[in-house]
Every structure is written in C-alpha cells, then in structure tokens.
Amino acid sequence: MEPTIHDGDYIVFRANPVGTRQGKIVLAQYRGPADPETGGAFTVKKYSSEKRQAGEAAWRHARIILSPMNPAFEPIVIHVDAVQAFRVVAEFIAVLRSTS
C-alpha cells in the first residue's frame, strides 16, 4: 500500500465497520475455492463498488473493486457471482510508523 503504508508499519483498524465503505481503505478477506482450508486471502486496498437496483427499494453489488495505492499492482475485481465469498473485516484508521 505504498505510499500510504510502508513495509514494517503498524496499521490501526476498526473491526466490523458499518455504513458506506466507498472510497475507504479496508482490510478485506476473500474465501474463494482456491483457499478452502486456509481461511482465504487477506488484503489492504481502497474499496469501491458498483451497485444495481434489485427491486423498488433494494440494491445489490454488481462488482467490488479493491484498488492498490501502489501503481505497480493491479486492482482486484470481485464479480457478482463471488461477492458471497468476500467480506470487509475492518476499516483503516491510522498508520503507526515503524522506527526500525
């Protein structure tokens, strides 16, 4: 997550965030078929989502995009068929810089 988070930094998160996640940095977990025993993969990325109408007063995710702050890496795109295997574990609050 360079330049926001450096190697060796400590990160402060708020567990189980509520409300919108749009544009926030999150700790996300993806439990796909490739990781049935390990609990899935974790990543820290900037969250954005595209939603579609699912009835008069309801909506559902069309896809979720997890974008790195470091341009050397590609975004992770979670499509509608994989949304159930994805969850936001925590919301980024602050960085505590490592002194070593």
KAMO-V672160 format. One record per backbone hydrogen bond with DSSP energy under -1.0 kcal/mol. CO is the residue of the C=O (numbers start at 1). NH is the residue of the N-H. E is the energy in kcal/mol with one decimal. If there is no record, write none. Layout:
co=[CO | CO]
nh=[NH | NH]
e=[E | E]
This chain:
co=[1 | 1 | 6 | 10 | 12 | 12 | 14 | 21 | 24 | 25 | 26 | 27 | 27 | 28 | 29 | 30 | 32 | 41 | 43 | 45 | 46 | 47 | 48 | 50 | 50 | 52 | 58 | 60 | 62 | 63 | 64 | 65 | 66 | 67 | 70 | 76 | 78 | 79 | 82 | 83 | 85 | 87 | 89 | 90 | 91 | 94 | 96]
nh=[4 | 5 | 9 | 96 | 93 | 94 | 91 | 24 | 47 | 92 | 45 | 89 | 90 | 43 | 87 | 41 | 35 | 30 | 28 | 26 | 67 | 23 | 65 | 62 | 63 | 60 | 54 | 52 | 80 | 50 | 78 | 48 | 76 | 46 | 73 | 66 | 64 | 82 | 85 | 86 | 31 | 29 | 16 | 27 | 14 | 12 | 10]
e=[-1.6 | -1.5 | -2.2 | -3.2 | -3.0 | -1.4 | -2.5 | -2.6 | -3.2 | -2.7 | -1.8 | -2.6 | -1.5 | -2.0 | -2.2 | -2.3 | -1.8 | -2.4 | -3.0 | -3.0 | -2.9 | -2.9 | -3.4 | -3.5 | -1.5 | -2.3 | -2.2 | -2.9 | -1.3 | -2.7 | -3.3 | -1.7 | -2.8 | -3.1 | -1.8 | -3.2 | -2.6 | -2.5 | -1.4 | -1.6 | -3.6 | -2.8 | -2.3 | -2.7 | -2.6 | -3.0 | -2.6]
